[in-house]
């Protein structure tokens, strides 16, 4: 891992993960120092991909004098559906997280087919057949696949109300169809960037995007996570809904501009430092 102090303001703990929409070379755009030690409580952000044991990593970094922007509790509130869903309620599709894959009859008691099936943290790389489940027979197949899937098998299963989304052109065969979905980044309650979620699809835009961003802002206000990602989309019936929330440290940029995001983050931190100095 590389630890760099950006503009003498924010430490970045980074490691290349080989994903183009996640990796970002800070040294190309920002003044970076690599001090041998850090003043106690130096704010930092991780860019090392998914963190297997966030609590342990947080403890390691605090011993070095670094203070990751999200605490372990805030990381869970951002990343785990069962933590953020109760706080968002009517802003997102109705959801149940189960300890294990439930029998079909239990699903039918609470939901109508089709349903959206995912892990408590993520889907299996947007695999459409493993996500949008049409009936009992399809679900029986999905149960077996879920248990063997390298992404899903360790996650608690989440059953969500299926809400058709406004479609867009393009996307990838075999994946969940591309839609009017956007990814937004929030740093200490301020939006520091947003962009198209489906960066692989043909470019798309929406005339009432401000209404979607207002919804994402409300989600950020409720969750109170210092570095948060909120994915939001326009439903086929015209509503804006929250699709998912994540720790901003683990999230790819999609089509949001990374340089502009980090410039905005550094401006926020510089402003906070100035306020403390006064």
C-alpha positions as CSV (number, residue, x, y, z in Angstrom):
1,X,0.0,0.0,0.0
2,X,1.0,3.6,-0.6
3,X,0.3,6.3,1.9
4,X,0.5,9.8,0.5
5,X,-0.4,13.2,2.0
6,X,-2.3,15.2,-0.6
7,X,-1.7,19.0,-0.6
8,X,-0.7,18.7,3.1
9,X,-4.4,18.2,3.8
10,X,-5.6,14.6,3.5
11,X,-3.8,11.3,3.6
12,X,-4.7,8.7,1.0
13,X,-4.0,5.0,1.6
14,X,-4.1,3.4,-1.8
15,X,-3.4,0.2,-3.7
16,X,-4.1,-0.5,-7.4
17,X,-6.8,-3.1,-7.8
18,X,-6.7,-3.3,-11.6
19,X,-10.2,-1.8,-12.2
20,X,-10.1,1.2,-14.5
21,X,-13.1,3.0,-12.8
22,X,-11.6,2.5,-9.4
23,X,-7.9,3.1,-9.7
24,X,-6.7,6.7,-9.8
25,X,-3.1,8.1,-9.8
26,X,-3.3,11.0,-7.3
27,X,0.3,12.0,-8.1
28,X,-0.6,13.1,-11.6
29,X,-2.9,15.8,-10.3
30,X,-2.0,16.6,-6.7
31,X,1.1,17.5,-4.7
32,X,1.9,14.3,-2.8
33,X,4.3,13.9,0.1
34,X,5.2,10.6,1.8
35,X,6.2,11.5,5.3
36,X,7.8,9.0,7.6
37,X,5.3,9.7,10.3
38,X,2.0,11.5,10.7
39,X,0.6,14.0,13.3
40,X,-2.0,12.3,15.5
41,X,-5.5,12.3,14.0
42,X,-4.4,13.1,10.4
43,X,-7.6,12.5,8.3
44,X,-7.3,9.9,5.7
45,X,-9.3,8.0,3.1
46,X,-8.7,4.4,1.9
47,X,-8.6,3.5,-1.8
48,X,-7.6,-0.1,-1.6
49,X,-10.7,-1.8,-2.9
50,X,-13.1,-3.8,-0.8
51,X,-11.8,-4.1,2.8
52,X,-12.3,-7.6,4.3
53,X,-12.0,-6.5,8.0
54,X,-12.5,-2.8,8.2
55,X,-12.3,-2.7,12.0
56,X,-8.8,-4.2,11.9
57,X,-7.6,-2.0,9.1
58,X,-9.0,1.1,11.0
59,X,-7.1,0.1,14.1
60,X,-3.9,-0.4,12.1
61,X,-4.1,3.1,10.6
62,X,-4.9,4.8,13.9
63,X,-1.7,3.4,15.3
64,X,0.1,5.2,12.5
65,X,-1.6,8.5,13.5
66,X,-4.1,8.3,10.7
67,X,-7.9,8.7,11.2
68,X,-9.9,7.1,8.4
69,X,-12.8,9.3,7.4
70,X,-15.4,6.6,8.2
71,X,-15.4,4.8,11.6
72,X,-16.2,1.1,11.6
73,X,-19.8,1.8,12.6
74,X,-20.1,4.4,9.7
75,X,-18.6,1.9,7.3
76,X,-21.2,-0.7,8.2
77,X,-24.0,1.9,7.9
78,X,-22.8,2.8,4.4
79,X,-22.0,-0.7,3.2
80,X,-24.5,-3.2,4.7
81,X,-28.0,-3.1,3.3
82,X,-29.5,-4.2,6.7
83,X,-27.9,-1.1,8.3
84,X,-28.8,1.6,5.8
85,X,-32.2,0.3,4.7
86,X,-34.1,1.0,8.0
87,X,-32.9,4.6,7.8
88,X,-34.1,5.2,4.2
89,X,-37.5,3.5,4.4
90,X,-39.8,5.0,1.7
91,X,-36.8,6.2,-0.4
92,X,-35.9,2.8,-1.7
93,X,-37.7,-0.5,-2.7
94,X,-39.1,-2.6,0.1
95,X,-36.5,-5.1,1.3
96,X,-36.0,-8.1,3.6
97,X,-32.5,-9.4,4.6
98,X,-32.5,-13.0,5.6
99,X,-30.0,-15.1,7.5
100,X,-30.2,-17.8,4.8
101,X,-32.0,-18.2,1.5
102,X,-35.7,-18.5,2.4
103,X,-38.2,-21.0,0.9
104,X,-40.2,-19.7,-2.0
105,X,-43.4,-19.7,0.0
106,X,-41.9,-17.3,2.5
107,X,-41.0,-14.9,-0.3
108,X,-44.5,-15.2,-1.8
109,X,-46.0,-14.3,1.6
110,X,-44.3,-10.9,1.4
111,X,-43.5,-10.2,-2.2
112,X,-44.9,-10.6,-5.7
113,X,-42.8,-12.1,-8.5
114,X,-40.5,-10.9,-10.0
115,X,-38.2,-10.1,-7.1
116,X,-34.7,-8.6,-7.1
117,X,-32.2,-10.9,-5.3
118,X,-28.8,-9.8,-4.1
119,X,-26.3,-10.1,-1.3
120,X,-26.5,-7.8,1.6
121,X,-23.6,-5.8,0.2
122,X,-23.7,-6.4,-3.6
123,X,-24.9,-8.3,-6.6
124,X,-22.9,-10.9,-8.4
125,X,-21.4,-8.4,-10.9
126,X,-24.9,-7.4,-12.1
127,X,-25.7,-10.9,-13.3
128,X,-29.2,-10.4,-14.6
129,X,-30.3,-14.1,-14.3
130,X,-29.1,-14.2,-10.7
131,X,-30.7,-10.8,-9.8
132,X,-34.2,-10.6,-11.4
133,X,-36.0,-13.7,-10.3
134,X,-39.3,-14.3,-12.2
135,X,-41.0,-17.2,-10.5
136,X,-40.6,-20.3,-8.2
137,X,-38.8,-22.4,-10.8
138,X,-36.3,-19.6,-11.5
139,X,-35.8,-19.1,-7.7
140,X,-35.0,-22.8,-7.2
141,X,-32.2,-22.5,-9.8
142,X,-31.0,-19.2,-8.3
143,X,-30.7,-20.7,-4.8
144,X,-28.2,-23.3,-6.0
145,X,-26.3,-20.7,-8.0
146,X,-26.2,-18.3,-5.1
147,X,-24.7,-20.9,-2.8
148,X,-21.8,-21.5,-5.2
149,X,-21.3,-18.0,-6.4
150,X,-17.9,-16.5,-5.3
151,X,-19.4,-13.1,-4.7
152,X,-22.7,-14.0,-3.1
153,X,-22.1,-17.2,-1.1
154,X,-20.6,-15.3,1.9
155,X,-23.3,-12.6,2.0
156,X,-26.7,-12.7,3.7
157,X,-29.4,-12.8,1.0
158,X,-31.6,-9.7,0.4
159,X,-34.9,-9.9,-1.3
160,X,-36.1,-6.6,-2.7
161,X,-39.3,-5.5,-4.4
162,X,-38.7,-5.3,-8.1
163,X,-39.2,-1.8,-9.4
164,X,-38.9,-1.4,-13.2
165,X,-36.5,1.4,-14.1
166,X,-36.5,3.8,-17.0
167,X,-34.3,2.1,-19.6
168,X,-31.4,3.6,-21.6
169,X,-29.6,2.3,-24.7
170,X,-26.6,0.1,-24.5
171,X,-25.4,-1.9,-21.5
172,X,-23.8,-5.3,-21.5
173,X,-25.4,-8.6,-22.5
174,X,-26.3,-10.8,-19.5
175,X,-26.1,-8.0,-17.1
176,X,-29.0,-6.1,-15.4
177,X,-30.4,-3.8,-18.1
178,X,-28.9,-0.3,-18.1
179,X,-31.2,2.4,-16.8
180,X,-31.4,6.0,-15.8
181,X,-29.2,5.4,-12.8
182,X,-26.6,7.7,-11.4
183,X,-23.8,7.5,-8.7
184,X,-23.2,10.4,-6.3
185,X,-20.4,11.0,-3.9
186,X,-20.9,12.8,-0.6
187,X,-18.2,14.1,1.7
188,X,-19.3,15.3,5.1
189,X,-22.8,15.9,3.8
190,X,-21.7,17.8,0.7
191,X,-22.1,16.4,-2.9
192,X,-18.6,16.3,-4.3
193,X,-19.4,14.7,-7.6
194,X,-21.8,12.5,-9.5
195,X,-22.2,10.8,-12.9
196,X,-23.8,8.1,-14.9
197,X,-23.8,4.7,-13.2
198,X,-23.8,2.7,-16.4
199,X,-20.6,4.1,-17.9
200,X,-20.6,1.2,-20.4
201,X,-23.9,2.3,-22.0
202,X,-24.4,5.1,-24.5
203,X,-24.2,8.5,-22.8
204,X,-27.5,9.5,-21.1
205,X,-28.9,12.4,-19.2
206,X,-32.2,13.4,-17.5
207,X,-33.9,16.7,-17.5
208,X,-35.0,16.4,-13.8
209,X,-31.7,15.2,-12.4
210,X,-31.9,17.8,-9.7
211,X,-34.8,15.9,-8.2
212,X,-32.7,12.8,-8.1
213,X,-29.8,14.6,-6.5
214,X,-32.2,16.0,-3.9
215,X,-33.3,12.4,-3.1
216,X,-29.6,11.4,-2.7
217,X,-29.0,14.4,-0.5
218,X,-31.8,13.3,1.8
219,X,-30.4,9.8,2.0
220,X,-27.0,11.3,2.9
221,X,-28.6,13.5,5.5
222,X,-30.3,10.5,7.1
223,X,-27.2,8.2,7.1
224,X,-24.7,10.7,8.4
225,X,-21.7,8.9,6.9
226,X,-18.7,11.1,6.2
227,X,-17.7,9.6,2.9
228,X,-20.8,8.0,1.3
229,X,-21.9,6.9,-2.2
230,X,-25.6,7.0,-3.0
231,X,-26.8,5.3,-6.2
232,X,-30.2,6.6,-7.4
233,X,-32.3,5.9,-10.4
234,X,-35.5,7.0,-12.1
235,X,-38.3,4.4,-12.1
236,X,-40.3,3.6,-15.1
237,X,-43.3,5.4,-13.4
238,X,-41.3,8.6,-13.0
239,X,-40.3,8.3,-9.4
240,X,-36.7,8.7,-8.2
241,X,-35.5,6.0,-5.8
242,X,-32.4,5.1,-4.0
243,X,-30.8,1.9,-5.4
244,X,-27.9,1.4,-3.1
245,X,-25.5,3.0,-0.6
246,X,-21.8,2.3,-0.1
247,X,-18.7,3.4,1.6
248,X,-17.1,6.0,-0.7
249,X,-13.7,4.5,0.0
250,X,-14.7,1.2,-1.6
251,X,-16.7,2.5,-4.5
252,X,-15.7,2.9,-8.1
253,X,-16.2,6.2,-9.8
254,X,-18.5,4.9,-12.7
255,X,-18.8,7.9,-15.0
256,X,-18.2,10.5,-12.2
257,X,-14.9,12.5,-12.7
258,X,-12.4,11.4,-10.1
259,X,-10.1,14.4,-10.3
260,X,-13.0,16.8,-9.8
261,X,-14.3,14.7,-6.9
262,X,-10.9,14.8,-5.1
263,X,-10.5,18.5,-5.8
264,X,-13.9,19.1,-4.1
265,X,-12.9,16.8,-1.2
266,X,-9.7,18.7,-0.6
267,X,-11.5,22.0,-0.8
268,X,-13.9,20.7,1.9
269,X,-11.0,19.6,4.1
270,X,-9.1,22.9,3.6
271,X,-12.3,24.8,4.6
272,X,-12.7,22.7,7.7
273,X,-9.1,23.3,8.7
274,X,-9.6,27.0,8.2
275,X,-12.7,26.9,10.4
276,X,-10.8,25.0,13.2
277,X,-8.0,27.5,13.0
278,X,-10.3,30.4,13.6
